[in-house]
Amino acid sequence: MATPTPSAARSPEFRRFWWGEAVSGMGTAITTLALQTLVLVTLDGGATQVGWLNSARWLPYLVLGLVVGALVDRVRRRPVMVVTDLARAGLLGLVPLAWALDALTFPLLLVVVLLFGTASLVNDAASLSFVPRLVPRGDLQRAHARLDGADAVAQTAGPALAGGLIRLVGAPVAVLADALTYLFSAATVASLTAVAEPDPAPARTGARGLAREIGDGARWAYGASGLRWLAVATHVWFAGQAVLLVLVVPYGYLRLDLTALQPGLVFAVAGLGALAGATSSTAVGHRLGTGGAIVCSHSVSAVGVLVMLTAASAPSGWAGAAVLGAGQLCHGWAMGNSNSHEMAFRQARTPDELQARTNTTLRSLNRAVIVVVSPVVGLLADEVGLRQVLAAAAAVFATSALMLTTSSFRRARLS
């Protein structure tokens, strides 16, 4: 392994990889709002339909995640990333096409989102495991902080751009912008020919061999690696995140009476928070340690949700948007601060031959939480009320922080 240097995360190969992630992340931020707006406005759906949409997006992680991680560890990762980027571009292009042909329905949209989620699962398994081949392990936190910063910029500009696009051309056509960004990402990753990828380890044959490889990843993730407490607390955190993914847009439209432009601005504020969190994450980690930085982040997420709840008492739509944005700012900072520490800690503890399996095992179970919780959240919100279910997210984030605070992980550091 090369000696870590401060400039390792600024190599030409990493810069190209970063640009691909940044541009496709911008498109994803546009599509996240566009699809939910499409369900609520174009297809006359409600929180229940948004819940099913989010569930379909992450269902492949629950059903296929463990298998995909083992399969990706058997092959070189760059070609997998190129093919899945092209697949995602094609799938998203079907949405405006179906709309133009007056054939777009909610069931069809669910199928497209399900297939898109499957392609994203495979791409995630490859791309996350590709980062340790681009930079030395000592530079992983800085590299992930830069990637998080790009994602935060996407979260800032993407929703605001989405709001404008939706208002100008409608939600179905706005999805086309994301399809184009995946084409760019595919071209960028295809150019990384200078990155050496070692020959994969010989694969075990048959279903039993695959099952053993899956088991190796799971045992490492929850066993000798020391990742167990972080893994379980993160699963809990994702239950709170599932609530926000389902309810923030309906809460804005249906309770706060926001216009199509205002939710985009609210999510842009969240992106600013994420950018600030990613930018400060290395300094926070030096001061609090890896464990302390993550505990701090989960606590701030709980506070952010409490702030969002007060938006319903605002005297006007713009005031409600401002308060909702303040809560999103807190939650965005928390995500921007924590993610690079979680990813760097996980990847620094994991050997290269187990990277895809470990990453995908943990991410699959995280997304499985979203799959299970999202429909329940939508149904409860329609039956019990948006604010009541949103309040539960604050308690869930606080529980995640408490779990880490009372475990040995609170003292964890990379060094």
N, C-alpha and C positions, 0 to 999 in steps of 0.2 A: 504494500500500500504506500502511495506517495506521501511524503512529509507534508502535513497541513501548512498552508500558507494563507495569509489574509486575502490574496487575490484569487484563490482557487475557484471560488464561486463566480468569478468574473472571466473565466476562460471563454474563448470564442465559441466552443461547443455549448457550454452552459448558457451563454447569451442567446444563441439561436433557439435552444430548448426553451428558455425563459420567454422569448418572444412568441413562440407557438402557444405556450400555456397562457400567456397574457391575452393574446388576441382571441383565442377560443373561449377563455374565461369571460371576456367582454360579451361575446355572443350568448353565452349561457346565462349571464345576468339579464340580458334582454329577453330571452325566451322564458325564464322563470316567471317574470311578471306577465309576459304576453300570453302564455298558456293559461294562467289563472284568470286573466282578464277575459280571454276567449271563452272559458267555461262559464264565468259569471255573467258576461254581457252578451257575447255572440250566441252562446248555447243556452242562455237563461238558467244556469245552474245555481247551486248554493254551496254552503260550506261542506255539505256531505259529498258533493261531486268533487270539490277541491281535495278533500281527504282521500277519495279513491284515486284521483290523479296522482297525488304524491305517493300513495301506496304502490301504484303501478310503476312509478319511476324507480322505486328502490326494491321492488319485489325480486328482481333477478339476484340481488345480493343475498337474499334469504335462501332462494332455491338453488342457485348455482355457485355462490361465492366460494365455498370451500373447494369445489372441484376446479374452478377456474384458476385459483391460486396455484394449485398443484400442477395444472397443465402449463401455465405460463412459466413456471420454474423449469420446465423441460425444453424450452425453446429460447431463441434470442428475442430480446424484448423490443428492439427498434422496429422490425417489420410488423409486429403485432400492433404497435401504436399507429403506424401508417394506415394499415387496413381498417382498423376500427374508427379512425378519424374519418376516412372516406365513407364508411357505413353510416356514421352519424350524420354526415352531411346529406346523404341521400334520403335518410329517414325523415329528417326535418323538412326537406324539400317537398315531401308528400303533403304536409299540412296546408300550405297555400294552394297547392295543386288541387287537393280535394275540395277546398273552399271555393276555388274558382269554378269547379265543375258542379257546385252545389251538392256535393256528396259528403261533406264533413259532418259527422255525428259524434256524440260523446263516446260510444263504444269504439268507433274507428280511432278516435284520438287516444283512447286507452291502449289500443293495440300498438299504435305508433310509439307511444311513450314507453310501453313495456319493452319493445324491441330496442329503442334508443337506450333504455337503462341497461339492457344486456350488453350492448356494444360498449357503453361507458364502463361497465364492470370490468370487462376484459382490458380496456384501455387503462383504467386506473391501476389494475394489477401490474401491468407492464410499466407504466410511466413512474409510479411510485418506486418501483424496484430499480428503475433505470438511474435515478438520482445518485445513489451511492457509486455508480460507475462513472459519473461525471465529475464528482468532487470527492476529496478525501473525507473520511469519517469525522475528522476534527473540524471540518467546515460545514457539516450537515445542518447545524442550526442556522448559520448565516445563509446557506443556500435556501433552506425552507423559508426563512424570513423574507428573502427576496421574492420567492414565489408567492408567499402570502401577501407581500406588498402589491404584486401585480394583480392578484385576485381582489385585493381591497380596492385598487383603482377601478377594476371592472365593476365591483359592487357599487362604487361611487358614480361612475359615469354611465354604466349600463342601464340601471333602472331609470335614470333621468332621460337617457336617450330612448329607452323603451317607451316611456310615457309620451314623449314627443312623436315617436313613430306610430304608436297605437292611435294617437289622436289624428295623425296625418293620413295613414294608409290602412289602419285597422290592425287588430291583433294577429289575424292569420298571416298577413304579409310580413309583419314584423318578425315572425319566426324565421323567415328566409335569411335574415341577417346572420343568425346563428349558423345556418347551414354553410354560408360562405366562410365563416371564421374557421370551421373545421377543415375546409379545403386548404386554407392557409397553414393550419397546424400540421396537416399531413405533409405538405411540401417542406415545411421547416424540419420536421423530424427526419424526413427522407434524406435531408442534406447532411445529417450527422454521421457521415461515413468514417470519420477519423476516430470515432469512439470505439475502442476495442471491446468486444463482447466475448467473454470466454465461452468455450464449448460447454453446453449444459452437461450436468452429471448424467451418467447413464440412467434411464428411467426404468423403474420396476415394471414388469409386464403384467397385463391383465387387470381386472377390477380390484383384486386383492392388493396388487402392488400400488395402484392409485390410492386405495383406501389407506394403506400404510403411509404414503407420502402426505395425505391430508392429515392423518393422525400426528405425524411428525411436526407439522406446522402448528396444530392445536396444542400439542404438549409443550412446545416451545413457548407459545404465546401466553399460556396460563400456568407454566411450570417453572423450569430452571432459569428462564430468562430474567425473572424479576419484574415482569410486566403485569402481573396479575391484578394488583390493586388499581393501577392506572386503567387497565382494560375494563374492569367491572364498573369503576366510577364513570368512565366515558360512556359505557352503555346507558347508565342512568342519565347522564347529561343529554344523550340523544333523545330520551323520552321527552325532556323539556323542549329540545329543539324541534321535535316533531309537532308539538303544540303550536310553536311559533310559525313553522312552515305552513301549517294549515290555516291558522286563524288571523295572522296579521293583515293579509289582504282583505278577507271578508270583514274583519273588525273595522278596517279603514273605510270600506265601501258602505257596509250595511249599518254600522253603529255610529261612525263619525261623519258619514255622508260626504266622503272625499270625492273629488273629481278624478278622472283618469290620470291627470298630470301629477296630482299630489302624492299618491303612493310611490311613484317613481322618485320623487324628491326625498321622500322618507327613507327609501332604501339607499338613495345616494348618500344620505347622512350616515347610515349604517356603514356604508363603504368607507367614508371618511374615518369613522371610528376604527374600522379594521385596518386601514392604512396606518393610523397613528399607533395602533397596537402592534402591528408588524414592525414598524420602524423602531419602537421602543423595546421590543421583546428581548433583544440581546442584553441591553442594559438592565432590564428587570430581572432577567435570568442571573446576571452576575450578582445582583443585590440579594435576591430572594432564593436563588437556586432554582433548579428545574421544578421540583415539587412545589415550592412556594409560589412560583410564577403561575402554575396551573391552578392551584387552590385560589389564588387571588382572582384569576380570570373567571372561574365558575361562580365565585361570590358576586362579582360585578354583574354577571349575567342575571342573577336573581334580583339585584337592585334594578337593573334595566327593565325587567318585566313589571316590577312594581310601578315604575315611572310610566310605562305604557298604559297601565290600568287607569291612571288619573286623566288620560286624554279624553275619556268620555265625559268629564266634567268641564271641559273647555267651552268657552262661550261661542266659538265659531269654528267653521271648518278649517280655516288656516291655523287657528290656535290649537285645535286638536291635532292637526298634522305636525305642528311644531313640537308638541309634547310627545306625540308618538315617535317623532324623529329623535328626541332627546333620549328616550328609552332605547331606541335602536342604536344610537351612538354608543351607549354603554355596552350593549350586547356585542356590537361590532368590534369595539376595542378589545373586549374579552376574547373573542374568537381570534382576532389578529395577534393577540399576545400569546395565546396558549398553543396554537396549532404547531408552530415551528418547534416548540419545546417538546410536545408530544411526539411528533414525527422524528425529530433528531434522537430523542431518548430511545425510541423503539428501534430505529435503524442502526444506531450505534451498538445496541445489544444483540443484534441479529446477524448471523453469518450470511454471506451473499447467496449461498445455495438455498437459504430459507426465506429470503426477503419477500418474494411474491406470496408464498404461503402465509407467512406471518402477517404481512400487511393486509392481505385479502381476508384472512380469517377474522381479524379484528374489525376491519371495515365492513365485512359482510354482516357480522352480528350487530354492529352499530346501525347499519341500514335496515337490518331486520327489525330493530326496535321501531324505526320509522314506519315500516310496512305494517306492523301490528297496531301501532298506536294511532296512526293517521286516520283510518276510517272511524275508529272509536271517538277520536277528538271531533271529527266532523259531525257525527251523529249526536254526541253530547252537546256540542255547541248549538245545533239546531233545536234540541229538546230542552236543554237547561239554560243556555245563554252563553254568549261569547265571552263576557267578562269573567264569569264564574270559572269557565274552563281555562281561560288565559291565566287566571290567578294560580291555578295548579302548577303552571310552568315555573313560577317563582319558587315554589316549595321544592320542586324536583331539582332545579339548579342548586338550591341551598343544600339539599341532601347529598348531591354529588360532591360539593365542596367539603361537607362534613365528613364524608367517607374518607377522602384523601387526608384531611387534617388529623384524623384519628388513626391513621395507618403510618407505617414506616416510610411510605413514599414521600411524605412531606419533607424529608431530609434529602431527597434524591438530587444528585448533581451529575452533569455529564462528565466532568473531569474526575 
